[in-house]
Amino acid sequence: MGDSTLVLTPTAPDVSVPETSDRDLFSTFRTVFFVLIHLGVFAAFWFTTWQAVVLCAALHLLCGGIGICIGYHRLLTHRSFKTPKFVEYFLAFSGAMCLQGAPIEWVAMHRKHHQHSDTDGDPHSAREGFWWSHALWVLWVPSRAQWDNIMTRYAPDLLRVGFYRFLNKTHYLFAIAMAIALFAIGGWPFLIWGMFVRLVVTYHATWLVNSASHSFGYQSFKVKDLSTNCWWVALVSNGEGWHNNHHAFPTSARHGLRWWEFDASYALIRAMKTIGLAWDVKVPSQEQMARAAIE
């Protein structure tokens, strides 16, 4: 069975829930957390083993590459393919171990980004500057009432699922349990590399899609925002850097649409399809790409 023709729009928000114009609040807790996580990376100069480095790479691939790029983004946010529920939940749980927020929060915020990309309402608009779209935006958080509004408007499908409501409240506890387990198994090297180094690498790989892939590179398709295709971001983010392609066809499971645009995430989705773990994989048709192409 061939890949499905995609729908050109991202998952639609619940328009019955009004937008809120309240400004986000600066979070001292988040600021301290991110500073400490980044400072912890320097401990790798004193606590390093080859086993710890391999562990870091494996967890980064599982939690960041598979959990965030495929699970949080292409599956949960854009529903670009279907998979058995046990696979979906495993991908979501893996992504939650990156401490980028629980699935409902992450998905809602990313759908909001697509709804208002690089305009008012975009949580990390590139028009506000490179460093804002890269990292500074995460230091300002919505109030509890705003979060409820954003999740209800942009992720009502996930809110209806008990597993995601449970993970929304408990994901950080599992991350703490992982840190304790890593220290118990391999001491400081496993903790430093498996948590601090891994989280920082995953954070910046993800954030580069918001910043560099709205600043550097080329555009193949007509869009109303600043999204670009940036090869080196695609390299470090498992194909997410083909961002202009993604904004032109948000529900496409394939982001690298030309033969030289290598897309590691799509390669894995295709492999999953081969063994029956993915189906209804959406990709744009040649006609759709031709209509959207920049002449």
C-alpha positions as CSV (number, residue, x, y, z in Angstrom):
1,M,0.0,0.0,0.0
2,G,1.5,3.4,-1.0
3,D,1.8,6.4,1.2
4,S,-1.3,8.5,1.7
5,T,-1.8,11.9,0.1
6,L,-1.6,14.5,2.9
7,V,-4.0,17.1,4.2
8,L,-2.3,20.5,3.7
9,T,-3.3,22.1,7.0
10,P,-2.0,21.3,10.5
11,T,-4.3,19.8,13.1
12,A,-7.0,22.5,13.5
13,P,-7.4,24.2,16.9
14,D,-10.7,24.1,18.8
15,V,-12.2,27.4,17.5
16,S,-14.9,27.3,20.2
17,V,-12.1,28.1,22.8
18,P,-11.1,31.8,22.5
19,E,-7.5,32.9,22.2
20,T,-6.0,34.7,25.2
21,S,-4.0,37.8,24.9
22,D,-2.5,37.8,28.4
23,R,1.3,38.0,28.4
24,D,3.4,35.1,29.6
25,L,5.2,35.4,32.9
26,F,9.0,35.2,33.4
27,S,9.8,32.0,35.2
28,T,12.6,32.1,37.8
29,F,12.3,28.4,38.3
30,R,12.8,27.6,34.6
31,T,15.7,30.0,34.4
32,V,17.5,28.4,37.3
33,F,16.7,24.9,36.0
34,F,18.2,25.6,32.5
35,V,21.2,27.4,34.0
36,L,22.0,24.4,36.3
37,I,21.5,21.9,33.5
38,H,23.9,23.8,31.3
39,L,26.4,24.2,34.1
40,G,26.2,20.5,34.8
41,V,27.6,19.8,31.4
42,F,31.0,21.1,32.5
43,A,31.2,18.2,35.0
44,A,31.8,16.0,32.0
45,F,35.5,17.2,32.0
46,W,35.9,15.2,35.2
47,F,33.4,12.4,34.9
48,T,33.7,10.7,31.6
49,T,33.8,7.1,30.4
50,W,33.3,5.6,27.0
51,Q,30.3,3.7,28.4
52,A,28.8,7.0,29.6
53,V,29.3,8.6,26.1
54,V,27.7,5.7,24.4
55,L,24.8,5.8,26.9
56,C,24.3,9.5,26.1
57,A,24.2,8.9,22.4
58,A,21.8,6.0,22.7
59,L,19.4,7.9,25.0
60,H,19.6,11.0,22.8
61,L,18.6,8.9,19.8
62,L,15.8,7.2,21.7
63,C,14.3,10.1,23.6
64,G,15.2,13.0,21.4
65,G,15.4,11.6,17.9
66,I,12.6,9.0,18.2
67,G,10.6,10.4,21.2
68,I,10.5,14.1,20.2
69,C,11.0,14.2,16.4
70,I,8.9,11.2,15.5
71,G,6.6,10.8,18.6
72,Y,5.9,14.3,19.8
73,H,6.2,16.1,16.5
74,R,5.2,14.0,13.5
75,L,2.9,11.6,15.2
76,L,1.1,13.4,18.1
77,T,1.2,17.0,16.8
78,H,0.5,16.5,13.1
79,R,-0.8,12.9,12.9
80,S,1.3,12.3,9.8
81,F,1.0,8.5,10.2
82,K,-0.8,6.0,12.4
83,T,0.7,3.4,14.7
84,P,-0.5,0.9,17.3
85,K,-1.4,2.5,20.6
86,F,1.4,0.8,22.5
87,V,3.9,2.2,20.1
88,E,2.4,5.7,20.3
89,Y,2.5,5.6,24.1
90,F,6.1,4.4,24.1
91,L,7.1,7.2,21.7
92,A,5.3,9.7,23.9
93,F,6.9,8.4,27.1
94,S,10.3,8.5,25.5
95,G,9.8,12.1,24.4
96,A,8.7,13.1,27.9
97,M,12.1,12.0,29.2
98,C,13.6,15.0,27.4
99,L,12.0,17.4,29.9
100,Q,10.7,19.6,27.2
101,G,7.2,19.4,28.7
102,A,4.5,16.7,28.7
103,P,3.0,15.6,25.4
104,I,-0.2,17.7,25.8
105,E,1.8,20.9,26.5
106,W,4.4,20.3,23.8
107,V,1.8,19.5,21.1
108,A,-0.5,22.4,22.1
109,M,2.4,24.9,21.9
110,H,3.6,23.6,18.6
111,R,0.2,23.7,17.0
112,K,-0.1,27.2,18.3
113,H,3.2,28.0,16.6
114,H,1.9,26.7,13.3
115,Q,-1.4,28.6,13.7
116,H,0.5,31.9,14.1
117,S,4.0,31.2,12.7
118,D,6.2,34.3,12.9
119,T,3.3,36.5,13.8
120,D,1.6,37.7,17.0
121,G,0.7,34.6,19.0
122,D,3.6,32.5,17.9
123,P,5.4,31.4,21.1
124,H,8.8,31.7,19.5
125,S,8.4,34.0,16.5
126,A,11.7,34.4,14.6
127,R,10.7,38.0,14.0
128,E,11.5,38.7,17.6
129,G,15.2,37.8,17.0
130,F,17.4,34.7,16.8
131,W,18.0,34.2,20.5
132,W,14.4,34.7,21.4
133,S,13.2,32.1,19.0
134,H,16.1,29.8,20.0
135,A,16.0,29.7,23.8
136,L,14.8,32.9,25.5
137,W,11.2,32.1,24.8
138,V,11.2,29.1,27.1
139,L,11.9,31.3,30.1
140,W,8.4,33.0,29.8
141,V,5.6,30.7,30.6
142,P,1.8,31.0,30.4
143,S,-0.2,31.2,33.7
144,R,-2.1,28.2,34.8
145,A,-5.3,29.6,33.3
146,Q,-3.5,30.3,30.1
147,W,-2.1,26.8,29.9
148,D,-5.5,25.3,30.4
149,N,-6.8,27.5,27.6
150,I,-4.0,26.7,25.2
151,M,-4.3,22.9,25.8
152,T,-8.0,22.9,25.5
153,R,-7.9,24.9,22.3
154,Y,-4.9,23.2,20.6
155,A,-4.8,19.7,22.0
156,P,-8.3,18.6,22.8
157,D,-7.6,15.2,21.2
158,L,-4.8,14.4,23.7
159,L,-6.8,15.8,26.6
160,R,-9.4,13.1,26.0
161,V,-6.8,10.4,26.6
162,G,-6.2,9.3,30.2
163,F,-2.6,8.2,29.5
164,Y,-1.7,11.7,28.3
165,R,-3.4,13.4,31.2
166,F,-1.5,11.1,33.6
167,L,1.8,11.8,31.8
168,N,1.1,15.6,32.0
169,K,1.1,15.4,35.8
170,T,3.9,12.8,36.3
171,H,6.5,13.0,33.5
172,Y,9.1,14.8,35.5
173,L,8.9,12.2,38.2
174,F,9.9,9.5,35.7
175,A,12.8,11.7,34.6
176,I,13.9,12.0,38.2
177,A,13.6,8.2,38.5
178,M,15.8,7.9,35.4
179,A,18.4,10.1,36.9
180,I,18.5,8.1,40.1
181,A,18.7,4.8,38.2
182,L,21.6,6.1,36.0
183,F,23.5,7.2,39.1
184,A,22.9,3.8,40.8
185,I,24.1,1.9,37.7
186,G,27.1,4.0,36.6
187,G,27.7,6.7,39.2
188,W,28.5,10.3,38.2
189,P,29.6,9.6,34.6
190,F,26.2,8.0,33.8
191,L,24.3,10.8,35.5
192,I,26.3,13.6,33.9
193,W,26.2,12.2,30.4
194,G,22.8,10.4,30.6
195,M,21.0,13.5,31.9
196,F,22.9,16.8,31.8
197,V,24.8,16.4,28.5
198,R,21.9,14.6,26.8
199,L,19.3,17.1,27.8
200,V,21.4,20.1,26.7
201,V,22.2,18.5,23.3
202,T,18.5,17.6,22.8
203,Y,17.4,21.1,23.8
204,H,19.6,22.9,21.4
205,A,18.9,20.5,18.5
206,T,15.2,21.1,19.0
207,W,15.6,24.9,19.5
208,L,17.7,25.2,16.3
209,V,14.6,24.2,14.3
210,N,12.8,27.3,15.8
211,S,15.8,29.7,15.3
212,A,18.3,28.7,12.6
213,S,15.6,27.0,10.4
214,H,13.7,30.4,10.4
215,S,16.9,32.3,9.6
216,F,19.4,30.4,7.4
217,G,19.0,28.2,4.3
218,Y,16.7,28.3,1.4
219,Q,13.0,28.1,0.6
220,S,11.5,25.7,-1.8
221,F,7.8,26.4,-1.2
222,K,5.6,29.4,-0.8
223,V,4.8,30.0,2.9
224,K,3.6,33.0,4.9
225,D,6.4,32.7,7.5
226,L,10.3,32.7,7.6
227,S,10.8,29.0,7.7
228,T,13.8,27.7,5.7
229,N,15.4,24.4,4.7
230,C,18.8,24.3,6.6
231,W,20.9,21.2,5.9
232,W,23.0,21.3,9.1
233,V,20.0,21.7,11.3
234,A,18.4,18.7,9.5
235,L,21.6,16.8,10.2
236,V,21.6,17.4,14.0
237,S,17.8,17.1,14.4
238,N,17.0,13.9,12.5
239,G,15.5,15.7,9.5
240,E,13.6,18.4,11.3
241,G,15.7,21.1,9.6
242,W,13.9,20.8,6.3
243,H,11.5,23.3,7.9
244,N,10.2,25.2,4.9
245,N,9.1,21.9,3.5
246,H,7.4,21.1,6.8
247,H,5.6,24.4,7.0
248,A,4.4,24.0,3.4
249,F,3.1,20.5,4.1
250,P,2.6,20.3,7.9
251,T,1.0,16.9,8.0
252,S,3.6,15.2,5.8
253,A,5.6,12.5,7.6
254,R,8.4,13.2,5.2
255,H,10.2,16.5,5.6
256,G,13.1,16.0,3.2
257,L,11.3,16.2,-0.1
258,R,14.3,16.2,-2.5
259,W,16.6,13.3,-3.0
260,W,19.5,15.1,-1.3
261,E,17.4,16.2,1.7
262,F,18.2,13.3,4.0
263,D,15.5,12.8,6.6
264,A,16.4,10.2,9.3
265,S,13.1,10.4,11.0
266,Y,11.2,9.6,7.8
267,A,13.6,6.7,7.1
268,L,12.6,5.2,10.5
269,I,8.9,5.8,9.8
270,R,9.3,4.0,6.5
271,A,11.1,1.1,8.3
272,M,8.2,1.0,10.8
273,K,5.7,0.8,7.9
274,T,7.7,-2.1,6.4
275,I,7.2,-4.2,9.5
276,G,3.6,-3.2,10.0
277,L,4.1,-0.6,12.9
278,A,3.1,2.4,10.8
279,W,0.4,3.0,8.2
280,D,-1.5,5.8,6.5
281,V,1.9,7.6,6.1
282,K,1.1,11.0,4.6
283,V,3.3,12.6,1.9
284,P,2.6,15.4,-0.6
285,S,1.9,14.4,-4.2
286,Q,4.0,15.7,-7.1
287,E,1.0,17.9,-8.1
288,Q,0.7,19.4,-4.6
289,M,4.4,20.2,-4.5
290,A,4.3,21.7,-8.0
291,R,1.5,24.0,-7.0
292,A,3.3,25.2,-3.9
293,A,6.8,25.5,-5.4
294,I,8.6,28.8,-5.7
295,E,9.3,29.3,-9.4
